[in-house]
Structures are given as structure tokens and as C-alpha cells.
């Protein structure tokens, strides 16, 4: 009983973190038709920037917001000044994002050295709380709550605002969106800002759990990819559900079948690609 | 794709390190191929490895046995295939006389055949047991530790001094993890202890929560067979889950390393581990190393810095004993294996018949002194061999430590 309870809690907390990681990835992928391979690096950069801000005695939450904004601005610069020059050349754009992933990773290595750095959770959340006779980290529960709030806000933005409607139009049919007068290029910059900022904030919020270390980027990117393939490209609901499904599979899978720890994450992705290539919430290619 | 980056840059960087030739025309430089890691998870280890190496050469004004030294550094990216091709480059195009590195066990295994066929003297730190055991390579020596070498004494200490009886182990799901945990289990169970649960985590595991939640409640302690950032992350996450209020935590040779302590909180205080090195050793060579790293790089010396430094002490002593004639490979290899080392960062040591170090292993406990966390020595096991107290012949009759050896009769989970 306790096993199921605590592993369920673990799954929910990890799912929350995965959502913060993959929501931005999914939005960018959906609108721009390219996987942003720098997403893991932006996530890691978010963690590192927040570490520096916290060394300046800024409180954790402020550091998270500022770091998210900074990474978002970097993302929009990347889109506006580099990716846009390669418009129409999707292969080139993917390679550029990969190049940026390397540049950011090396920049982090130079600036923050290769030693892993711990991120302290806010004081109030540092002690484990006791739930039904077992200890569970308060901070992970906070991450879950925050990710649900973010999911709500993003849903409202995409489904209930004009900008959201324009983004959805761009995802569904870019040519048509253009022909009815939507400045899709502005949307690109905006979505890149939003996606990168989400990655950055995810990196900060993940910091107290994962720490910052070289290689964090390369470990997070495949997770985003797995979630988005399962959930469906460009779908927020897909990213949300996908995150929790993947987290549950990861936690219960490694706990129950430890020998399969390596493949367990990728099995659902492979099965999805075979059975329902558009993902749970994606639209079939027209 | 990741493996491709930096190659060219590094090759050039290697040349740039070349030392200006001084004086005598006949003094051709000793060409050292240096295999480090500058990419990914192990970049931190690689950085320390380089710092320890350069601190050693700088203190000797880039000379060994009276001859200038030329260094060719390459980034293996912690990938066996890259380590292999870089080794070939160092030997065939750079004409290196001797190799220092690679760092990781699977990299060392990847170049094993090559250095044997091409007769390249290599001072490696890759810990794979069999490199100096069942598949001993005549061209390979190791001055640091085999994977299981430090696990035997920490198991002895856990039984006799920590009085642990029932423990859980967690190790990386690779040969390095199996050998560390296997060595521990063998000695711990031979002395009457019980390993009641064994957990194996993939080498890259960002989140250990699943494993931490699965740890049995009926254990006295958990042993960490995790290296570098993995040990660091596990300890952080274990603190989140309040694991240490349930049981003791103790670790293998690089689970709790000095460079990581700098970035850890007070949750590290009291952690016990067994290793062949700690920055707190008061050997003169170690004091130099610690001081130089602090002065030149503002970092604390850790196991990986000491790995390179100690390997170079071995090389220097061997070269001195043959008058610096690095070109005579057979003489150099003979000297590497037969020169007792009286001064090195880790203390005095010698190399056994199969090429592995026989030296002191230290039991360390993390303490906070003047605001700084450090590994203080609480017990020294002198002259520990890779075969522990067993005879080499008996030891080698057993299979290599693995997931299934030694067998685990006491598992409850």
C-alpha cells in the first residue's frame, strides 16, 4: 500500500516537472514544425542563471522568474536573428538549434565549471513532510502544484485569448493563417520566447531536485521528446497528459521491473509511433 | 554527433600546450599523450584530471628526469569509440611515448587491445578490475585503484567499526558499479553481514526518487556505489526524502568527492566513505597539490586531480630510474612496474605483478572545519592490494564481480 502511495506521489511530482519541460518544446514544435534541440540546454541554462541570481541573495522565486525571462529573451533572439534567416529550410533550422545546444552547454561549462551545483529549495519547503506515516519532500508537492497552475494559465492563453487563437491557427494551417492576415513571423518569435521561458523556469524549479551539472541538458531533451511524441505535437493537453503518463511509467516501471530501466521510457514512444503516430492528442497529418 | 565536437580544437589545443625547448639540442622532449574528458557528465572529473596533471608538470617546470615534456591532450568525451580513435591519433600521428589516462573504465577497456598490440606504455586510471586481473595487460599500469579495491576495506570498516549488519546497496548499472558493489558485498557477507537489497540505477539517472522510495525499512545503512555527479545527486535527493533519519549512508571511492563537497550543504556531514585519497592527507606531495590547485584554479583537490598527479609521480620515478630514456619501451614498462614510489599525493605505493597499485586506503568522514566540508581520515588500511587479504591465485579463480557474483543469498526484496 505504502509502495503504491509513495510511488504515485513520485510520479505526480516528476510529471509536473516533465510538463514544465515539455510544454514549451511542444508549442515550438507544433508551430514551427521543428524540434528545438536546444530545449534541454535552455532548461539547464535556466538552472545555472538562477544559481547565479541566488548567489546575489535574490530569493528563489524571484530568481526563477528572472531566469525564465532571461532564457525566454535568449530564445526569441535565437529565433528572430538566426532561425528566421533559414525560413523554409527546416533541416538547417534543426541543425542550428543543435549547434546552439552545444554552444550553451559549453558556455555553462566555462561559466559555472563542471562541478555539480546544488540548488537550495526555499526554506519553507526544505523539510520533508509526513504523509500517511512516510516522508515525502514538500518541495516536490510544490512543483506539482505550480505545474498545474502553469497548465491552467497556458490553457487559458491558448484557448481563450486572441493570441492563443492565432497560435492555434498557425499550428493547424500556417498558409491559411497567413492569408487571413496573421503575422505568423511575430508568432514565431513570441512562441519561441514563451517556449524558452518555460524551459528556463522548468530548469529553475527542477534545480532543487536535479541539481545543475554538465550533461543535464542531454538527459532532459529525450524526456521532452518522449512526452511530446506520446502526447501529440503542439498539443498542450497532450503534453500535460503525456508528462504524467511518462512519469508514472518511469516510476512504476523502474520500481517493479528494474532490469528494464533503460528501455522503459522509450517503449511507450515506440508503441505510440506504431499505433497512433500523431500521438494521443495530435491531429492526423492532412 | 556530440562526439564530433571539439576534436579539432583540442588537437590544436594540445599543440599549444607544447613547452618551449630550452637549451641542449639533444634534449628531445618526452611526448605524453593525455586522455581527458571535457564534455558531458564527466567534464567535472576531466577538469580536475587536467588540473592535477598540469599542477604536477608546472611544479617541475615541465621537465621529467631532466628532459622537457611535450603534452598532447585529447577529449575522449567519455565515449569508448572516441577514446580508441584518439589513442590511435596520439600514438600514430603524435608519436607519443607514453599515455596518461583514460579516466573511465569502459574507455580503458576500449583501448586495451590497441595498446597491447602497439606496445604503448599506459598509466591509466580506468578502474575495470580485469585490466589488472584476469585479462592483465602487460602495457597497462594503474596507480589509483581497481574498482573493487577500496570497497573491500570500507566493507571491513562497516562491519567492525560501524557495526552494520543489514545493508542495502545502490550501484550504477555498469561494470564499474557491479565491481564496487561486488567487492563490498563479498567482504561484508564473509564477515557475517547481510546485503538484503541491491538496487541498480542506469548510469544517467536524473532522478533517484524511485530508488530512494524503494529502499527497505529494515536496513541499518545503504552503500553508494555511484561515481561523481551521480553520488552528489543521490545524496541531495536522499536528503529531500529524509533518508538519513532512517539509516546511515556510506560510500565507495568517488561517491563523496571533495570538489562536490564544496557545493553540498550540511546534509553531507558525517558521511563515511573509503578511498585511496583525500585532500586532507599530509604527504608533502599532496600539500603541494592542494596548494597549487587552490592557487591556480581556486578549487579543492579531489580524487580525479590526485589520479593524474599520482600517475605522473609513478611516471617520473620510473623515468628517473632509467635515465629518462622514454624511447626504450620495454625498459620503461619494466621500470613502471618495479619502481617503488616513496613520494606521491596518496603516499608511498608500489605496483604489483599484474600492474595494479598496492597502497593505503583511507576511511574518511565528512566534517565541517572553519566553515568548509572536508573528508577527514578516520582510519587507514595500509598497503591494500587489489586482492584484499585473499591470495592472488584464490581471488582470480572466482569470476569477475558482476550482478550475479558474488551470489546474494540474503536478499529480502
Interface residues (C-beta under 8 A of the other chain):
Chain A: X3 X6 X7 X10 X13 X14 X98 X102 X109 X113 X114 X115 X116 X117 X118 X120 X127 X128 X135 X136 X137 X139 X140 X208 X209 X210 X211 X213 X214 X215 X216 X218 X219 X220 X250 X251 X254 X255 X258 X261 X262
Chain B: X1 X2 X5 X38 X39 X40 X41 X42 X43 X44 X45 X46 X47 X173 X199 X200 X201 X202 X204 X205 X206 X207 X209 X210 X211 X213 X214 X228 X229 X232 X233 X236 X237 X240 X241 X242 X245 X259 X260 X262 X263 X264 X265 X299
